[in-house]
């Protein structure tokens, strides 16, 4: 072999070794990310609820719930749940500006109270109407209105930008990225989230905004018994798609957990206590999942959908499960691995 061929062969070999080493190191890094997630005892760190009622009218209840919850999303009225002001932003409405200012002032009181209890606060952005209609300039104007009349935004940890755009078919991902950029320009310290309902295979193609900080998924679990067959059915119908989808994006995420029902005969049931525990058991095995939020607590009904939430004191068996899950999440993590020294088996068992 000539010297040039020999040197060329060495060069190719070196490049191959270098490329293989790079690939191996990248695989190791990816593996480390997942291993770190599985072993991180503090990774699943939020437990809380959406609260559909005026928190200022139930202060003692919110104080009691804080014993096993550290996260809350307040909905004082159904328009808050729907991401709207008490009045429409579309068309002419008499005294609209004053109504909005009064609403934001009251929301500020609610946020300040929840912050005083040490809750992590998520606030539903009341601008869905403008986002659906693509009214970009009006959206930017309303962000400045919120900044002016809701100084308590400085206490908000997460803004819920929009609810289930995959089901509604809009806004588009590009438009949502614009809305998030504008929101962060006005409120640079706040993080953003959107909940997705990945409940059919067609929704696996949905792409979330790149600039979104936190994903949320809602598997729409219905009431079931606590058997292996029920779990298999629920996992296949509800969780498998959501988990497959959320793992594509390398983002932390929240699991929306179900505690609402229809009181009418044959309507949606509350998940059983055993089925409620499945949320925690699944979340605990997900390296990117950082919390569980129950939807919802409170005395108000979602009249438009004939739905009731969990009223503290009315469903003690389910509440007990929630309390135990909250205590586990907020408590100290158990040590990794089995206790004591584990060595080779004794000679007679080898």
C-alpha positions as CSV (number, residue, x, y, z in Angstrom):
1,X,0.0,0.0,0.0
2,X,1.4,3.4,-0.9
3,X,1.9,6.1,1.7
4,X,-0.9,8.2,0.4
5,X,-3.3,5.3,0.5
6,X,-2.2,4.4,4.0
7,X,-2.7,8.0,5.2
8,X,-6.0,8.1,3.5
9,X,-7.1,4.9,5.2
10,X,-6.1,6.3,8.6
11,X,-8.0,9.4,7.9
12,X,-11.2,7.5,7.0
13,X,-10.7,5.3,10.1
14,X,-10.3,8.3,12.3
15,X,-13.4,10.0,10.9
16,X,-15.4,6.8,11.5
17,X,-14.2,6.5,15.1
18,X,-14.9,10.2,15.6
19,X,-18.4,9.9,14.1
20,X,-19.2,6.8,16.1
21,X,-17.9,8.4,19.3
22,X,-20.0,11.5,18.6
23,X,-23.1,9.3,18.0
24,X,-22.4,7.3,21.1
25,X,-21.9,10.4,23.2
26,X,-25.1,12.0,21.9
27,X,-27.0,8.7,22.6
28,X,-25.5,8.8,26.1
29,X,-26.6,12.4,26.6
30,X,-30.1,11.5,25.5
31,X,-30.1,8.6,27.8
32,X,-28.9,10.7,30.7
33,X,-31.7,13.1,30.1
34,X,-34.3,10.3,30.5
35,X,-32.4,8.7,33.4
36,X,-32.2,12.0,35.2
37,X,-36.0,12.4,34.7
38,X,-36.8,9.0,36.1
39,X,-34.6,9.4,39.1
40,X,-35.4,13.1,39.9
41,X,-37.4,12.9,43.1
42,X,-38.4,16.5,42.9
43,X,-39.5,16.4,39.2
44,X,-43.2,15.9,40.0
45,X,-43.6,19.0,42.1
46,X,-47.1,20.5,41.6
47,X,-50.4,19.3,42.8
48,X,-53.5,21.5,42.5
49,X,-56.8,22.3,40.9
50,X,-58.8,24.7,38.8
51,X,-61.2,26.4,41.2
52,X,-64.6,27.4,39.7
53,X,-66.0,29.9,42.2
54,X,-64.9,33.2,43.8
55,X,-61.9,32.4,45.9
56,X,-62.5,35.6,47.9
57,X,-65.8,34.1,49.1
58,X,-64.2,30.8,50.2
59,X,-61.0,31.9,51.9
60,X,-61.0,29.2,54.6
61,X,-61.6,26.5,52.1
62,X,-58.6,27.7,50.0
63,X,-56.5,27.8,53.1
64,X,-57.4,24.2,54.0
65,X,-56.8,23.0,50.4
66,X,-53.3,24.5,50.6
67,X,-52.3,21.7,53.0
68,X,-52.0,19.3,50.1
69,X,-52.0,21.6,47.1
70,X,-49.5,24.2,45.8
71,X,-51.0,25.1,42.4
72,X,-54.3,26.8,41.5
73,X,-56.1,28.2,38.5
74,X,-59.0,30.5,39.6
75,X,-62.2,30.8,37.5
76,X,-64.6,33.3,39.3
77,X,-67.3,32.8,36.6
78,X,-67.9,30.8,33.4
79,X,-66.6,33.6,31.2
80,X,-63.2,33.2,33.0
81,X,-63.3,29.5,32.2
82,X,-64.0,30.4,28.6
83,X,-61.1,32.9,28.3
84,X,-63.4,35.9,28.1
85,X,-64.1,39.2,29.9
86,X,-67.6,39.7,31.4
87,X,-68.3,41.6,28.2
88,X,-67.5,40.8,24.6
89,X,-64.5,42.5,22.9
90,X,-66.2,42.2,19.6
91,X,-68.6,45.0,18.4
92,X,-69.8,48.0,20.4
93,X,-70.6,47.4,24.1
94,X,-71.7,50.3,26.4
95,X,-69.3,50.9,29.3
96,X,-67.1,48.1,28.2
97,X,-63.8,49.8,29.3
98,X,-65.1,50.4,32.8
99,X,-66.5,46.8,33.1
100,X,-63.1,45.4,32.1
101,X,-61.2,47.7,34.5
102,X,-63.5,46.6,37.4
103,X,-63.1,42.9,36.5
104,X,-59.3,43.2,36.4
105,X,-59.3,45.0,39.8
106,X,-61.2,42.1,41.3
107,X,-59.0,39.6,39.7
108,X,-56.1,41.4,41.2
109,X,-57.6,40.9,44.7
110,X,-58.1,37.2,44.0
111,X,-54.5,36.7,42.7
112,X,-53.0,38.6,45.7
113,X,-55.0,36.4,48.1
114,X,-53.9,33.2,46.5
115,X,-50.3,34.4,46.4
116,X,-50.5,35.2,50.1
117,X,-51.2,31.5,50.7
118,X,-48.2,30.5,48.7
119,X,-50.0,29.0,45.7
120,X,-48.3,28.8,42.3
121,X,-50.9,30.7,40.2
122,X,-52.0,30.0,36.6
123,X,-54.3,32.7,35.1
124,X,-56.5,32.2,32.1
125,X,-56.0,34.9,29.5
126,X,-59.4,36.6,28.8
127,X,-58.6,37.3,25.1
128,X,-59.7,34.1,23.3
129,X,-62.2,36.1,21.2
130,X,-59.5,38.2,19.7
131,X,-57.2,35.2,19.1
132,X,-59.9,33.2,17.3
133,X,-60.7,36.2,15.0
134,X,-57.1,37.0,14.3
135,X,-57.3,40.5,15.6
136,X,-53.6,41.0,16.3
137,X,-53.5,44.7,16.9
138,X,-56.5,44.6,19.3
139,X,-54.9,41.7,21.1
140,X,-51.7,43.8,21.7
141,X,-53.8,46.7,22.9
142,X,-55.6,44.5,25.4
143,X,-52.3,43.2,26.7
144,X,-51.4,46.8,27.6
145,X,-54.8,47.2,29.3
146,X,-54.1,44.2,31.4
147,X,-50.6,45.5,32.3
148,X,-52.0,48.9,33.4
149,X,-55.0,47.6,35.4
150,X,-53.7,44.3,36.7
151,X,-50.4,45.0,38.4
152,X,-50.8,41.7,40.2
153,X,-49.7,40.0,37.0
154,X,-46.3,40.2,38.7
155,X,-47.6,37.5,41.0
156,X,-48.8,35.1,38.3
157,X,-46.5,32.2,37.5
158,X,-48.2,30.8,34.3
159,X,-50.6,32.3,31.8
160,X,-53.0,29.8,30.2
161,X,-52.9,31.2,26.7
162,X,-55.7,29.2,25.0
163,X,-57.7,26.0,25.6
164,X,-57.6,23.0,23.3
165,X,-56.8,24.6,20.0
166,X,-56.6,21.1,18.5
167,X,-60.3,20.6,19.1
168,X,-61.3,24.0,17.8
169,X,-59.0,24.0,14.8
170,X,-57.7,27.5,15.6
171,X,-55.8,29.6,16.3
172,X,-53.1,28.2,14.1
173,X,-49.7,27.3,15.6
174,X,-48.1,30.3,13.8
175,X,-50.7,32.7,15.2
176,X,-50.3,31.2,18.7
177,X,-46.5,31.8,18.5
178,X,-47.3,35.4,17.7
179,X,-49.6,35.8,20.6
180,X,-47.1,34.2,23.0
181,X,-44.3,36.4,21.7
182,X,-46.4,39.5,22.3
183,X,-47.5,38.3,25.7
184,X,-43.9,37.7,26.8
185,X,-42.9,41.1,25.5
186,X,-45.4,42.8,27.8
187,X,-44.9,40.3,30.7
188,X,-41.4,39.0,30.4
189,X,-41.3,37.1,33.6
190,X,-44.4,34.9,33.0
191,X,-44.4,31.4,31.6
192,X,-47.0,30.1,29.2
193,X,-49.1,27.0,28.7
194,X,-51.8,25.6,26.5
195,X,-53.8,22.4,27.1
196,X,-54.3,19.9,24.3
197,X,-56.9,17.2,24.1
198,X,-55.2,14.4,22.1
199,X,-58.2,12.1,22.2
200,X,-58.1,10.7,18.6
201,X,-55.2,9.6,16.4
202,X,-55.7,12.5,14.0
203,X,-54.6,14.9,16.7
204,X,-51.1,13.3,16.8
205,X,-50.2,15.6,13.9
206,X,-50.9,18.7,16.0
207,X,-47.8,20.9,16.5
208,X,-47.6,23.1,19.6
209,X,-45.9,26.6,19.5
210,X,-42.1,26.5,19.7
211,X,-42.1,29.4,22.2
212,X,-44.6,27.7,24.6
213,X,-43.0,27.0,28.0
214,X,-45.2,24.2,29.3
215,X,-47.5,21.7,27.6
216,X,-50.7,20.4,29.3
217,X,-52.7,17.3,28.2
218,X,-56.2,16.3,29.1
219,X,-56.9,12.6,28.5
220,X,-60.7,13.1,29.1
221,X,-60.9,10.1,31.5
222,X,-64.4,9.0,32.4
223,X,-65.5,7.2,35.6
224,X,-64.4,3.5,35.7
225,X,-63.9,0.7,38.2
226,X,-60.5,-0.2,39.5
227,X,-59.6,-3.3,37.6
228,X,-56.8,-4.3,35.3
229,X,-59.3,-4.6,32.4
230,X,-60.6,-1.1,33.0
231,X,-57.1,0.3,33.2
232,X,-56.2,-1.3,29.9
233,X,-59.2,0.2,28.3
234,X,-58.7,3.6,29.7
235,X,-55.0,3.6,28.9
236,X,-55.6,2.6,25.2
237,X,-58.5,5.0,24.8
238,X,-57.3,8.1,26.7
239,X,-53.6,8.0,27.8
240,X,-51.7,6.2,25.0
241,X,-52.4,9.0,22.4
242,X,-51.7,11.8,24.8
243,X,-48.4,10.3,26.1
244,X,-47.3,9.5,22.5
245,X,-48.0,13.1,21.5
246,X,-46.5,14.9,24.4
247,X,-43.2,13.0,24.3
248,X,-42.4,14.3,20.8
249,X,-41.7,17.9,22.0
250,X,-39.1,17.7,24.7
251,X,-41.0,20.1,26.9
252,X,-42.2,19.8,30.5
253,X,-45.9,19.1,30.8
254,X,-48.8,19.1,33.2
255,X,-51.4,16.4,33.4
256,X,-55.0,17.6,33.6
257,X,-56.9,15.2,35.9
258,X,-60.6,14.7,35.9
259,X,-63.0,15.3,38.8
260,X,-66.1,16.6,37.1
261,X,-69.4,14.9,36.3
262,X,-73.0,15.2,35.1
263,X,-75.6,14.6,37.7
264,X,-78.2,13.6,35.1
265,X,-78.9,9.9,34.7
266,X,-76.6,8.3,32.2
267,X,-74.3,11.3,32.2
268,X,-70.5,11.5,32.7
269,X,-69.5,10.0,36.0
270,X,-66.8,10.9,38.5
271,X,-63.7,8.7,38.2
272,X,-63.7,6.2,41.0
273,X,-61.1,6.6,43.8
274,X,-59.0,3.8,42.3
275,X,-59.2,5.3,38.8
276,X,-58.3,8.7,40.2
277,X,-55.1,7.2,41.5
278,X,-54.2,6.2,38.0
279,X,-53.4,9.8,37.1
280,X,-50.7,9.9,39.8
281,X,-49.3,6.5,39.0
282,X,-49.0,7.4,35.3
283,X,-47.6,10.9,36.0
284,X,-45.0,9.4,38.4
285,X,-43.5,7.4,35.5
286,X,-43.3,10.3,33.0
287,X,-39.8,12.0,33.1
288,X,-41.2,15.3,31.7
289,X,-44.4,15.5,33.7
290,X,-44.1,18.2,36.5
291,X,-47.6,18.2,38.0
292,X,-51.2,17.1,38.3
293,X,-54.1,19.6,38.2
294,X,-57.7,18.5,39.0
295,X,-60.5,19.9,36.9
296,X,-62.3,21.1,38.9
297,X,-63.1,22.1,42.5
298,X,-65.8,24.5,43.5
299,X,-69.5,25.0,43.8
300,X,-70.4,26.6,40.5
301,X,-71.7,24.5,37.7
302,X,-70.7,24.7,34.0
303,X,-74.2,25.4,33.0
304,X,-73.5,25.3,29.3
305,X,-72.3,21.7,29.5
306,X,-74.4,20.5,32.5
307,X,-71.2,19.7,34.5
308,X,-70.5,19.8,38.2
309,X,-67.1,19.8,39.9
310,X,-65.8,18.4,43.2
311,X,-67.2,20.3,46.2
312,X,-64.9,19.8,49.2
313,X,-66.7,17.6,51.8
314,X,-69.2,15.9,49.4
315,X,-67.1,13.1,48.0
316,X,-64.8,12.0,50.9
317,X,-63.5,8.8,49.3
318,X,-62.2,10.7,46.2
319,X,-61.0,13.6,48.3
320,X,-59.0,11.2,50.4
321,X,-57.2,10.0,47.2
322,X,-56.5,13.6,46.2
323,X,-55.1,14.4,49.7
324,X,-52.8,11.3,49.6
325,X,-51.6,12.2,46.1
326,X,-50.9,15.8,47.2
327,X,-49.1,14.7,50.3
328,X,-46.9,12.3,48.2
329,X,-46.0,15.0,45.7
330,X,-45.3,17.7,48.2
331,X,-43.5,15.4,50.6
332,X,-39.9,14.2,50.6
333,X,-38.8,11.8,47.9
334,X,-37.9,8.3,49.0
335,X,-34.2,7.2,48.7
336,X,-33.2,5.7,45.4
337,X,-32.8,2.0,45.4
338,X,-33.2,-0.7,48.0
339,X,-31.9,0.1,51.5
340,X,-28.8,-1.6,52.9
341,X,-25.9,-3.3,51.1
342,X,-26.9,-5.8,48.4
343,X,-24.1,-8.1,47.6
344,X,-23.7,-11.4,45.7
345,X,-25.8,-14.4,46.8
346,X,-24.2,-16.8,49.4
347,X,-22.1,-19.6,48.0
348,X,-24.8,-22.2,48.5
349,X,-27.1,-20.3,46.2
350,X,-24.7,-19.5,43.4
